Amino acid sequence: MRGVIVPEARRVAVREFPDPEPGPGEVVVRVRMAAICGSDLHWYREFTPGRTGPDQIVGHESVGEIAAVGPGVFLPRVGDRVALYHISGCGECPACRARLPKECWRGVERIPQGADADYQRMKSWNALPLPDAFSWEEGTVLACNYGTGYAALKRGGVSARTTLAVFGLGPVGLCTVQAGSALGARVIAVDVVPERLELAQQMGASEVVNGSEQDVVATLRDLSGGRGVDAAIDTSGNAVAQTNAIDGARPRGTVVFVGIQPEATVEIKVFEQAVLKQLTLAGSWIYDIDEWPEMLAFVQQHRLPVRDITGPTYALDDASEAFAVADAGRSGKVLFAVS
């Protein structure tokens, strides 16, 4: 089978690998569609042993059909449509038994093989059912980006009474804007890329703020009657954006940090910025497995056009071009049509 590798920083190649075989409790998925995530770009931009290399298939967003099951697997069955939940754990600790592998007591791990390939091996519990009502494109977005945004909205207590600022309008941010708008919130979208601000308006943002041209905190206060927004969700991982989220939130507001930048560090004057304002500062990472059917029902109920978040689609053999486009950060979600 083919698999995409990043042998060195900012270089992508496609090489042949042996077809995977499922072990006990595992399944093999025939990948139909995969995508490039913002976290994939971290490893693309800076070579990271253990994440990238000549033997490491990259990617963690995929959908497909069960091609084979290992001993002890009764569900899913061969032929079932599934989406990948890309975080795994030991399967035995209290957190894993509660279907919270991202809190595994013995250490969180990723699935053994990356998603940008013809086939993918994983534990059976990482294969989430994908109903026929959802296309492969929609399933790929839902499997990581939409779930991440949806969980962050819940963490922030966002509702129809909320004025929400979303910082960073990559795919996760756009998903957050769309879902937040569906909840009835007034959504203010913040970024520095004009193309992304335009996409956010298409996703339902009430207002957009260009951080390269406007004073973000002052603008948020102006748009919220001088007090600040009820909730802010940062999907960028950028330290400036995270600080603006804190400063732009109203007293007793909530700030949720989602975006990941390995080197991002935010210095908070705890007394002035958190204690006096009585802020709730929260982190949100991906989503819980049990939130998957809840999110699918939410998307169907509101008839959300998830596919509008997608951008160009490439063949797996064109991975170099796909990563370059994703790295530029001016399009919607970059996809691979695998088979």
BELKA-V445993 format. One record per residue. N is the residue number from 1. RES is the residue in one letter. PHI is phi in degrees with one decimal (* if undefined). Layout:
# BELKA-V445993
n:N res:RES phi:PHI
n:N res:RES phi:PHI
This chain:
# BELKA-V445993
n:1 res:M phi:*
n:2 res:R phi:-90.4
n:3 res:G phi:-147.6
n:4 res:V phi:-88.7
n:5 res:I phi:-126.2
n:6 res:V phi:-118.6
n:7 res:P phi:-69.7
n:8 res:E phi:-158.2
n:9 res:A phi:-55.3
n:10 res:R phi:59.9
n:11 res:R phi:-132.3
n:12 res:V phi:-121.7
n:13 res:A phi:-141.8
n:14 res:V phi:-119.2
n:15 res:R phi:-132.5
n:16 res:E phi:-87.6
n:17 res:F phi:-129.8
n:18 res:P phi:-64.5
n:19 res:D phi:-62.3
n:20 res:P phi:-74.7
n:21 res:E phi:-118.8
n:22 res:P phi:-77.0
n:23 res:G phi:-92.3
n:24 res:P phi:-56.7
n:25 res:G phi:75.5
n:26 res:E phi:-114.0
n:27 res:V phi:-132.0
n:28 res:V phi:-116.9
n:29 res:V phi:-107.5
n:30 res:R phi:-81.5
n:31 res:V phi:-72.7
n:32 res:R phi:-99.5
n:33 res:M phi:-151.4
n:34 res:A phi:-137.3
n:35 res:A phi:-150.3
n:36 res:I phi:-100.5
n:37 res:C phi:-97.6
n:38 res:G phi:-58.3
n:39 res:S phi:-69.2
n:40 res:D phi:-60.9
n:41 res:L phi:-69.0
n:42 res:H phi:-59.6
n:43 res:W phi:-74.7
n:44 res:Y phi:-70.3
n:45 res:R phi:-76.2
n:46 res:E phi:-139.3
n:47 res:F phi:-55.9
n:48 res:T phi:-131.8
n:49 res:P phi:-53.7
n:50 res:G phi:95.7
n:51 res:R phi:-108.2
n:52 res:T phi:-131.7
n:53 res:G phi:151.1
n:54 res:P phi:-67.4
n:55 res:D phi:-110.8
n:56 res:Q phi:-110.5
n:57 res:I phi:-72.8
n:58 res:V phi:-92.4
n:59 res:G phi:99.7
n:60 res:H phi:-147.4
n:61 res:E phi:-121.5
n:62 res:S phi:-154.6
n:63 res:V phi:-138.8
n:64 res:G phi:175.8
n:65 res:E phi:-120.6
n:66 res:I phi:-65.0
n:67 res:A phi:-97.3
n:68 res:A phi:-159.1
n:69 res:V phi:-126.2
n:70 res:G phi:-90.9
n:71 res:P phi:-56.6
n:72 res:G phi:85.8
n:73 res:V phi:-100.5
n:74 res:F phi:-108.7
n:75 res:L phi:-138.8
n:76 res:P phi:-73.3
n:77 res:R phi:-105.6
n:78 res:V phi:-55.9
n:79 res:G phi:96.4
n:80 res:D phi:-66.6
n:81 res:R phi:-83.3
n:82 res:V phi:-141.4
n:83 res:A phi:-119.9
n:84 res:L phi:-85.3
n:85 res:Y phi:-100.8
n:86 res:H phi:-88.6
n:87 res:I phi:-106.0
n:88 res:S phi:-128.3
n:89 res:G phi:-152.1
n:90 res:C phi:-72.4
n:91 res:G phi:84.1
n:92 res:E phi:-122.4
n:93 res:C phi:-71.6
n:94 res:P phi:-55.4
n:95 res:A phi:-65.7
n:96 res:C phi:-65.2
n:97 res:R phi:-68.0
n:98 res:A phi:-90.1
n:99 res:R phi:62.0
n:100 res:L phi:-126.2
n:101 res:P phi:-62.1
n:102 res:K phi:-71.5
n:103 res:E phi:-115.6
n:104 res:C phi:-51.1
n:105 res:W phi:-66.5
n:106 res:R phi:-98.3
n:107 res:G phi:110.6
n:108 res:V phi:-68.5
n:109 res:E phi:-137.1
n:110 res:R phi:-88.3
n:111 res:I phi:-60.4
n:112 res:P phi:-68.0
n:113 res:Q phi:-137.7
n:114 res:G phi:-66.9
n:115 res:A phi:-90.1
n:116 res:D phi:-83.7
n:117 res:A phi:-158.3
n:118 res:D phi:-72.1
n:119 res:Y phi:-134.9
n:120 res:Q phi:-144.2
n:121 res:R phi:-100.7
n:122 res:M phi:-159.5
n:123 res:K phi:-65.9
n:124 res:S phi:-61.0
n:125 res:W phi:-74.4
n:126 res:N phi:-83.7
n:127 res:A phi:-98.1
n:128 res:L phi:-89.8
n:129 res:P phi:-64.2
n:130 res:L phi:-115.1
n:131 res:P phi:-60.4
n:132 res:D phi:-61.5
n:133 res:A phi:-65.2
n:134 res:F phi:-107.1
n:135 res:S phi:-73.4
n:136 res:W phi:-60.5
n:137 res:E phi:-59.8
n:138 res:E phi:-63.4
n:139 res:G phi:-61.2
n:140 res:T phi:-65.0
n:141 res:V phi:-68.5
n:142 res:L phi:-64.4
n:143 res:A phi:-61.5
n:144 res:C phi:-132.9
n:145 res:N phi:-63.7
n:146 res:Y phi:-68.7
n:147 res:G phi:-60.1
n:148 res:T phi:-64.1
n:149 res:G phi:-65.4
n:150 res:Y phi:-62.2
n:151 res:A phi:-65.1
n:152 res:A phi:-65.9
n:153 res:L phi:-62.7
n:154 res:K phi:-65.1
n:155 res:R phi:-62.1
n:156 res:G phi:-87.1
n:157 res:G phi:63.0
n:158 res:V phi:-72.8
n:159 res:S phi:-146.8
n:160 res:A phi:-67.6
n:161 res:R phi:-91.5
n:162 res:T phi:-96.1
n:163 res:T phi:-97.2
n:164 res:L phi:-115.9
n:165 res:A phi:-105.3
n:166 res:V phi:-111.0
n:167 res:F phi:-98.4
n:168 res:G phi:91.2
n:169 res:L phi:-118.4
n:170 res:G phi:-72.3
n:171 res:P phi:-54.9
n:172 res:V phi:-65.0
n:173 res:G phi:-62.7
n:174 res:L phi:-64.4
n:175 res:C phi:-61.8
n:176 res:T phi:-64.6
n:177 res:V phi:-61.1
n:178 res:Q phi:-63.6
n:179 res:A phi:-68.8
n:180 res:G phi:-62.2
n:181 res:S phi:-63.8
n:182 res:A phi:-64.1
n:183 res:L phi:-72.3
n:184 res:G phi:98.1
n:185 res:A phi:-70.5
n:186 res:R phi:-84.9
n:187 res:V phi:-107.6
n:188 res:I phi:-108.6
n:189 res:A phi:-100.8
n:190 res:V phi:-125.0
n:191 res:D phi:-163.1
n:192 res:V phi:-117.0
n:193 res:V phi:-105.7
n:194 res:P phi:-55.7
n:195 res:E phi:-61.8
n:196 res:R phi:-73.0
n:197 res:L phi:-63.1
n:198 res:E phi:-65.1
n:199 res:L phi:-61.4
n:200 res:A phi:-63.0
n:201 res:Q phi:-63.6
n:202 res:Q phi:-66.1
n:203 res:M phi:-82.7
n:204 res:G phi:116.3
n:205 res:A phi:-62.3
n:206 res:S phi:-75.0
n:207 res:E phi:-140.0
n:208 res:V phi:-126.2
n:209 res:V phi:-128.1
n:210 res:N phi:-91.5
n:211 res:G phi:-66.4
n:212 res:S phi:-85.8
n:213 res:E phi:-121.5
n:214 res:Q phi:-125.2
n:215 res:D phi:-77.4
n:216 res:V phi:-61.4
n:217 res:V phi:-63.8
n:218 res:A phi:-61.9
n:219 res:T phi:-65.9
n:220 res:L phi:-60.9
n:221 res:R phi:-67.1
n:222 res:D phi:-60.3
n:223 res:L phi:-76.9
n:224 res:S phi:-120.6
n:225 res:G phi:70.6
n:226 res:G phi:90.0
n:227 res:R phi:-97.7
n:228 res:G phi:114.9
n:229 res:V phi:-79.1
n:230 res:D phi:-68.7
n:231 res:A phi:-144.8
n:232 res:A phi:-133.0
n:233 res:I phi:-123.1
n:234 res:D phi:-99.8
n:235 res:T phi:-107.8
n:236 res:S phi:-86.8
n:237 res:G phi:77.6
n:238 res:N phi:-83.2
n:239 res:A phi:-63.1
n:240 res:V phi:-65.2
n:241 res:A phi:-63.1
n:242 res:Q phi:-63.7
n:243 res:T phi:-66.0
n:244 res:N phi:-63.4
n:245 res:A phi:-63.0
n:246 res:I phi:-65.3
n:247 res:D phi:-73.0
n:248 res:G phi:-87.9
n:249 res:A phi:-83.6
n:250 res:R phi:-76.0
n:251 res:P phi:-56.1
n:252 res:R phi:64.0
n:253 res:G phi:-80.7
n:254 res:T phi:-126.2
n:255 res:V phi:-122.4
n:256 res:V phi:-114.8
n:257 res:F phi:-99.6
n:258 res:V phi:-121.5
n:259 res:G phi:-64.6
n:260 res:I phi:-121.6
n:261 res:Q phi:-131.0
n:262 res:P phi:-51.8
n:263 res:E phi:-100.7
n:264 res:A phi:-68.6
n:265 res:T phi:-134.7
n:266 res:V phi:-113.4
n:267 res:E phi:-93.6
n:268 res:I phi:-112.3
n:269 res:K phi:-79.5
n:270 res:V phi:-52.6
n:271 res:F phi:-64.9
n:272 res:E phi:-76.3
n:273 res:Q phi:-92.9
n:274 res:A phi:-118.6
n:275 res:V phi:-68.6
n:276 res:L phi:-62.0
n:277 res:K phi:-85.2
n:278 res:Q phi:52.9
n:279 res:L phi:-73.1
n:280 res:T phi:-102.7
n:281 res:L phi:-106.3
n:282 res:A phi:-136.1
n:283 res:G phi:-106.9
n:284 res:S phi:-142.3
n:285 res:W phi:-124.6
n:286 res:I phi:54.7
n:287 res:Y phi:-157.1
n:288 res:D phi:-83.2
n:289 res:I phi:-53.4
n:290 res:D phi:-70.4
n:291 res:E phi:-81.9
n:292 res:W phi:-60.4
n:293 res:P phi:-64.2
n:294 res:E phi:-62.0
n:295 res:M phi:-67.6
n:296 res:L phi:-59.5
n:297 res:A phi:-63.9
n:298 res:F phi:-62.2
n:299 res:V phi:-62.9
n:300 res:Q phi:-68.1
n:301 res:Q phi:-59.6
n:302 res:H phi:-93.3
n:303 res:R phi:51.2
n:304 res:L phi:-77.0
n:305 res:P phi:-82.0
n:306 res:V phi:-57.6
n:307 res:R phi:-63.8
n:308 res:D phi:-64.8
n:309 res:I phi:-79.1
n:310 res:T phi:-78.3
n:311 res:G phi:-115.1
n:312 res:P phi:-71.9
n:313 res:T phi:-117.3
n:314 res:Y phi:-124.4
n:315 res:A phi:-72.9
n:316 res:L phi:-58.3
n:317 res:D phi:-69.0
n:318 res:D phi:-101.8
n:319 res:A phi:-61.5
n:320 res:S phi:-60.2
n:321 res:E phi:-66.3
n:322 res:A phi:-61.0
n:323 res:F phi:-66.6
n:324 res:A phi:-64.2
n:325 res:V phi:-67.1
n:326 res:A phi:-62.6
n:327 res:D phi:-64.7
n:328 res:A phi:-67.2
n:329 res:G phi:67.2
n:330 res:R phi:-123.0
n:331 res:S phi:-126.3
n:332 res:G phi:-74.9
n:333 res:K phi:-58.7
n:334 res:V phi:-87.6
n:335 res:L phi:-115.7
n:336 res:F phi:-114.5
n:337 res:A phi:-89.2
n:338 res:V phi:-89.2
n:339 res:S phi:-152.9
